[in-house]
Amino acid sequence: MSENRDKEFAFQKQNYLLLLVGLLVIILGFILLSGGGSEDPREFSEEIFSPRRITVAPIVILSGFAFIFYAILKKPKQ
């Protein structure tokens, strides 16, 4: 019986799908975080302080990491 247990993978297909979803959420957060620069590097742009970059994007990124943490700890159904 322990021989079969040794040959099992640590994750099932559902775990990998959840990891992929978490990774996509993190990528979306970084896309929301990007931008806000000006064309001229000597010119300051107030656009970098938008609520999307200050609050929404970090929350999305952290929720993506939390989702990945859940995907790693989720036990497969037997």
Secondary structure as UniProt FT lines:
FT   HELIX           2..6
FT   HELIX           13..33
FT   TURN            41..42
FT   HELIX           46..49
FT   HELIX           52..56
FT   HELIX           57..73
//
